[in-house]
Amino acid sequence: MTSNQFSSGLESANFVLTSDPVHQAWNAIEKQKQINPNAEPSLFDEIQPENPTIIAFGTPPSSLSGQEALVSSSSLKEDNFAHFEFLCNKTNPNFSLNQAAIQLFKSQYQELLQLKEKLVENSKSRTPSLVIITGQSVGGSVATLFTLWLLQGLNLSKAKRPLCVTFGSPLVGDEQLRQCVLKFSTWKSCFLHIVSNQDPTPQLFISRKPGAYKPFGTFLLCSALGCACFEDPDIILEQLVKTNSQNQECHYGNILSDLKCKALCNFSTEAKLDSSLQACLITQLQAIGILLQQQPSKEIDSLIVRMKKHETKLLIQKKKNSDSDKKLNEMKVHMAFLEWYKKESRQPKIGGYYDRYRNQGNISDVNVNEFKKKLMNYWEDSVTEVENKPQIEGAHFRVRWLWAGTNYRRMVEPLNIADYYKDGGKNYKSEGKRPKHFILLEKWLTGVVKPEATPSKSKRESVGASLNEDSCFWAQVEEARILCNLVKNGSVDEKERALQELKNFEADVYSSLKNYALSPEIFLEKSSFMQWLKEYKGVVEQPYSSLLLDFMKERNDQAYEEGTFIFP
């Protein structure tokens, strides 16, 4: 698989170094140091108000020695500081943050809240400015926390994503934090961490608390020879641990200037390389000073093997994403077939697509069953994936998928109901027989779309081609038919209860008709609804009159289908 693979770590690094934001970020850190050089530096300052907006976080004068302790999100919540709980999800309900960084954040919470509200408000303008948030050492750690918090408040479907650029910062959290951030599909690209192999600060917490910290985001690892970008957390950790420099003064301004002059790292690779991918990886290791030109070893070979695995994993993920798009297109084809099936079934002697499928009298009905299974499998997986996302990320996906999911639910759930009752089932909704993903799709819809007080003209005019808004309507019809049988054959108490439930159902049907929420297909002669109506008339006490029966008696169903009937 690696014969035609490449790693873009060097190209990404060169792109980063020649872009303005990185240099603007470092210049902002330098400016912040000069704002009041004789006083204790402030935690943060707005260095540039717009185009781009730049916020620089300062480095406190205190030593980082002994500051490697972690604090869990659950402990913070117990202390009434739950401002990072939005990162939690079902898979990772808890995570840990560096205690020193979170204490700094808490020390100026009110000021940071005002800054966040200001940036969120600015993001709503017609031409929002790019926001760069930067910091060095532990200031970069706080900048990372603030960026996560800011992302939670932005509407990323409209606002620009902020860019967090840190220089020589210690890691900010554990593996659970990394996993939580990865659940937000677009957030990882908001974080760029620049680390020199001459700077001991980034590896302080790692060496004193092995295995506790994990990186996230992109790391630009630098040496005097060059630089390369990495995203694999294990590879990054391994390189950070190898930093043995005791140099406390690492000037990233000079490092950036020197590296910017190197448009491309040209190292000779005399060793025989078995693939283009291996050549790329060896060149990256040479660029960051890990691999000297004449330094082959088993340790380096092992590192290259692990890097190859990571690159292959990324390639597989990209292929998976591509396959996901193809799968979505397949589902659209399946839905189109069901639309055709529904249209072909709209005949009086058939009774509509629900009853045609329930009776299974044609080979095309069997094909529909196969399409139904494939669609249900796809949407069950999709809904589970969305459900496991953090709340705000899940909400974004729910809105994005809402209309496709609603159309699927209204088209396919009746088929699932038909299978259930055909096999002798009862109480589809009340006894937990309804698949969970249908329940969630309906719940997400009601959370976004508020019901209309009266149906609009366009809704009335399009009712002829619509699906039942309540995807469980046919389950209610099936239950109503069971109730009719109970009125005939049940005990006195059972008859009384069944009659009351039937009248409740009758009122619900009329209310749905009044809102143009039912497809006119229910009025087809052979439909289960019309069979129920006939059975209902036979068991209800006579003489009996109701809004629904009067509506049907006067044959208003034709005017309803045309969208011209005005309910009293």
N, C-alpha and C positions, 0 to 999 in steps of 0.2 A: 504493500500500500504506500510505502514511503518513496518509491522510485520517482514519482512525479510531484512530490510534496516539496513545499518551501516553507520556511519560517520567516515572517516579516518583522522580526524583532529589531533588526538594524534599520530597516526602512522606516518603521514607526518612530524609532528614536530620532532619526534625522529629520523627520517631519515635525516632531515635537520641538526639537531644538531650533528649527528655523521659523517657528510660528511665534507670533507676538505674545500671546497670553502668558507663556512661561517667563519671558523676560519682563513683562509688565508686572507679574506677580513678585518676582524677586526685587525689582525696583521699588515696589510698594513696601516691602519689608524694610528695605534700606531707608526709605523716607520715614517710616514709622519710628525708627530708631532715632531719627534726627528731630522729631517733633518737639520733644522736651528731653534733651540728652542728659540733663543733670538730675532729673527726677526718676522715680521708679516707673518703668514703662507701663502704660495702660494695657489692659487685656486685648483691646481691639480698637481700631480707628478706621473710619471711612477715608481712604486715601484719595479716591477719585469718585465723584458722584455719578458719572455716567460715561457711556461709550468708551470702554466698559466701566461699570461700577466695580470698584475694587475695595475689598475689606481685608485688612491685614491684622492678624492676631500676633501679639507680641510674646516674647519669651520671658517669663518671670525670672528674677535673679536667683531664686532658690535652686539648690542642687537637685538632680534627678535621682541621686543615690537613695536607695530604700523606698522608691516610689512605684515599685512594680506590682503592688497589690491590686487585685481585681475586686469589683463590687458587682453583685448580680442585679439584674433588672427587677427581680422580685423583691430584693431588699430595698431598692430605690422606691419601689411602689409602696412598700410598707412605711417608708419615710415620707409619704405624700409627694414623691417626686417621680411621677409616672409619665414624664414627657417623652420617653423613648419607647413606651409600650406599643406604639403603632408598628414597631418593627416585628413584634411577635406574630407567630402564626401557629397553626395546629401542629405542624411538624416540629417547630422550635418555639415552645412557649416561654423560654427563658434564655437569657444570654448574659454575658459579663462585660463590663467596661473598666478601663483603667481608672482607679480611684482618684489619682491625682488630677487627671484631666477632667473628670466629672465634678470634682470639688471646685476647680477653677470655673467651670461652666456655671455651677450653682451660685458661686460668689457674685456673679453679675447677671443673674437670670433676668431680672427686670429690664436691664439695659439691652440684653440680647433679645428679649421678647419684643421690645420696641423696634429694634433693628429688623427682626423677622417680619413684623407686621408692615413695616415700611417697604421692605423688598417685595413682599407678596402683593401689596397694593400697586407698586410700580410695575410689577409683571403684568398687570391687567391693562396697561396703556396700549395704544394702537401700535407703537413702535418700542417695545420693551428693550432695555439695554441688557447686554450680556453681563452676568454677575460673576466676578472672580473672587474667590475666598481663599486666602493664603496664610501661611504661617510657617515658622521655623521651629525646630525642636518641639517642645511640648505645646507651643503655640499652634503648631500644625495639627497636633492631636485635637485641640479644642476646635480648630477650624473644621476638622473632619466631623466632629460631633455636631457643630452648628450647621454644616451643610446637610447632614442627614435630617436634622430637624427642619431646616428650610424646605427641603424637598417634600416633606410631608404636607406642607402648607400650600404648595404650588399646584396649579392646574396644568399639568404637563402636556395636556392635549392642545394647549394654547400658548403657555409661557415657554420661554427659553430655559433649558436646563442650566443650572449654575455649574461652574467648574471650580473644583477644589484642588489647589496646587500646594503641596507641602514640600518642605526642604529639610531633610535630615530629622524626620520626626519619628519618635518611638511608636510602636504599634498601639492601637487604641482598644482592642477587644479580642475575644476568643473565637473559636471555631463556630460556635453557635451564632455569634454576631455576624460573622462572614456569611453563614448560610442564610440568615435573615435578610441581609442586604441583597443577596443573589436572587431572592424571591421577587424583588422589584426588578423587572427585566431590563430597564433602561438606566438604572442608577449606577451600576458598576463603572460605566464610562464617564461618570462625573468626577472621578477621583484619580489624580495623578500624583504619585509620590516620588520625588527625586532624591536619590541617595548616593552619596559618594563612598567609595571604599576607603577613603581617608577620614570618614566621620564615624566615631564609635557610638554616637547617640542612638541611632535606630536599633541597634542590637542590644541595648542595655537591659530591657525587660526580658528579652528572649533568653539571654545567658543566665539571668538570675532566677527565672521562672520557666524552665524548659517545658515545652508542650502546652503552655497555657495560652499563649498569644498566637493569633493567625492573621495574616494580612488580607486585605481585599482591595480591589481596584488595580490600576496599572502602575507598575514600578519601573522607573527609569533608573537603572543601575549604571553608575559612572566610574571610570578610572581615568588615569592620565592618558591611557591609550585610546579611549573611546567610550561608547555607551551602547546599551541595548534595552529594549522594553520587554518586560516579563509580566505574565498574569498568573502563572501557576503558583499557588501559595506555598507549596512544599519546596519548589525550586528557589523561590524568593527567600524563604526562611533559611535555607541552606547557605545561600550567598551572604545573607546578613550575618549569620553566625561566624562566617569566615573572616569578617572584618576585624582585624587585630590592631588597627591604628589607635594610638593614644593621643592623637592630635585633637585638642579641644577647640581649636580655631579652624574651622573648615569654611572657606569663603566660596559660597556657591556662585557668586557673581563672576569670579574669575574662571571657575570651572565651566560655567555656561558659555562664557565668551570663547574659551579655548575650544570647546567642543563644537560650537557653532561654525568655527573655521574648518572643521573637518566635515566636509560634505558627505564623505563616504569613507568608511574604514577599509583600507586596502591591506590586508594581511596575507602573507604567503602561507598557504597550507600545503606543506610538502608531504604530509602523510597521505596515503592513498584513501580516498573517501568513497564509500560505497553508495552514496546517494546525494542528490542535491540538498535534501533536508539536512543530512549530517554536515555538509559543507556550511550551510547557514548557521547551524547550531555551534559548530566549532569557532566560526568567525565571531559570533556573539560572545562566546566565553573569552575569546582573546580580547575583544573590545572592552569588557568590564574588568580585565586584569586577572581573571580566574585561571585562564589557561595561557601560559607563556608558550612561545612558538616551539620550543624544544622541550615540552614538559608532558609527554604522554604518560598516563598511569592508569591503573585499574580503577582508581577512584573517579578520574575524569571520564573514563569509558562508561562507568556505571551512571554517572550524571547525565551523559549524552543519551544513554538508553532511556532514562526517565524523562528527559526532555522530549525525546521522540514520541514516547507514549502520550505525553500531554498534547503534543501537536496533532497526533492521530486522533486523540479524543475530541479535540476541537473540530477536526475535519468531519468526524462522525456526527457531532452535534449539528454542524452546518447541513450535512446531508439529511439529518432527521428533520430539521426545520423545513428543508426543501420538500421532503416527503410529506410533511404536515400540510403544506400548501396544496400538494397534489391530492392529498386525502380530502381536503376541504372541497376541491373542485369535483371529486368523485361524489361527495355528499350532495352537491348541488344537482348533479345529474340524477341521483336517486330521488331527490325531491321533485325534480321536473317530471320524472316518471309517475310519481304519486299524484301530481297535479293532473296529468293526462288521465290517469286511472279514475280520479274523482270526476273529471268531466265526462268520461265515457259511462260512468255509473249513474249519471243523473237522468234516469228514465223511470217513469211511473211503475213499470212492472218489475223493476229491479229494487227500487226503494232507496237509492243513493249508495254512496261508497261504503258507508258503515255497514249497512245490511248486506251489500254484495260481498264484502270481505268476510262478514260473519258467517254467511251461508257457504262460502268456498265452493262455487259450482263451476269454476273455469280455471284453466291453466294459468291465466294471467293473475288470478288470485294467489296462486302459489308463488309466483314471481314477486308479488307485492310483499309477501311474508319475508322473503329473502332481503328485499330492500329495507323493510321495517327493522329487521335484526341488525343490519349493517349501520343504519342510521342511529338506532338506540345505543349500540356499542360505542359509536363515535361520540355521541353527545353525553353519554355517561362518563366517558373519559375526560371530555372537555370540561364538563361541569365540576367534576372532582378536582381537576387541575386548578380551576378558578377558585373553588371553595378553599383550597389549601393555601392560596396566596394571602398575604397580609391584607387587612381590611381595605385600605385605600387603593392598593393595587388591584385587588379583587373587584372593587366597585368600578374602577375604570374599565376592566374587562367585561364586567356584567353589562354595562351600558353599551359597550362596543358590540357584544354578541347578542344583545337583548332581542333585536327584531328577528334575526335569523333563528334564535332559540325559541322565540314565541311562535313563529310560523311552523317550525318543526313540531313543537308541542301540540299545537292545535290540529296538525295534520296527522301525526303518528300516534298520539295517545289514544284516540278513538279506536285505532286498530288494536292496540294493546288491550283496551277494554273489551273489544269484541272477542279476542282470544280468551280472556279471563272468564267472561260469562258463558261463552260457548262450552267451556269445560266445567260448567256447573258452579262457578264462583258466586259469592255474595259479599256485600259490604266492601266494595273495592276501596273506598276512601277511609271508612271508619275503622277498619281492622288492619291498617298498615300494609295493605297489599299494593298500594300505589308506589311505583319506583321513585326513589328519593330525588333523582335529577329532575323529574317532572315537577315535584313539589318546589324545588329550589328555583327553577326557571319561572314558575308562577309567582313565587315570593319576590324575586328580583323585579319582575314586571310591576307588581303592585307598589313596590317601593319607589318606582320612578314615574309611572303613568297614573295620574289621578282620573277616576271615572268622570265622564261628562254628565252634567245635570240633565241635558236633553241631547239627543243625537243630532249631529250637524247634518246639513244638506248633503255634503259629500259622502258621509257615512251611510245615509239612507239610500242614495243613488247607487252605491257600490255593494249593497248588501247581497245582491244576486250572485256575486262571485266570491262572497266571503266565507270564512270558516266560522264555526261556533266559537265565540270568545271564551266560553268556559269549556276547556278541553275535556272535562269530566261530565259534560251534559249527557252523553249516551249511557254513562254509568247510572246517572240519576233516572233515566228512562227505564233501564233494566231493573233498578230497584223498585220503581213505581209499578212495573208489571208484576213483580213478586208480591207487592203489597195488594194489588188487585186480586191475586189468587188467595192471599191471606183473608181478605174480606169475604171471599166465597166460602172458604173451608176452615177458617180459624175459629177460636172460641169467641165469646161475646166481648171479652176485654181486648183480645187481639184485633177483632173487627173494628172496634171503636178507635183504637190507637192507629190502625192502618188507614182508616178513613181520614183521620185528622192529618196524618202525614201526606196522604194523597192530595188533600186540599192545599196543604202548604206547598207541595211541589207544583200544583196547578197555578198558584199565585206567583211562584218564582218564574215559571215559564212565561206568564203574561208580562211580568216585569221585564224579563229579558227581551221579549218581543217589542215591548214599548221602547226599549233602548236600542232596537235594531241590532241586538247582540247575538241573534241566532240565524243560521243559514236557512233560506227558504227550502232547502233540500229536505228539511224535516217534514214538510207537508206532502212529500211524494206518497202516493197511495200505499205502497208496500213497505214504507219505512216503519221502524220499530215504534217511533213516536205516534204515528197514526194508528198502529195496532193497539198501543196503550190507550189512546184516546177512546177507541171503540170499546175496549175492556172497561175503562173508567166509567163511561156512560152506563154500562150494564150493571155496575155495582153501587153507584152512588144513589142515594135516596131520590125518589121522584115525587112531585115535580122538583127539578133543580135547575137553577140558572146561575151563571157566573160570567165574569168578563171574558175568560178564555173561551168558554163554550159559545157565548154570543158572537165572539170574533170569528170562530170557525163556522158557526151556523150561517153567518152572513157572507161566507166565502170571501173574506177580506185578504186571504193569503196571496192572491194575485197582485192586489194593490201593494201589499207588503213587499213582494219580490221586486216590484218596479220602484219601490221607495217613495210611493205617493200617498200611502195611507198615513193619516194623521190620527194618532191615538187621542182619545178624549182625556 
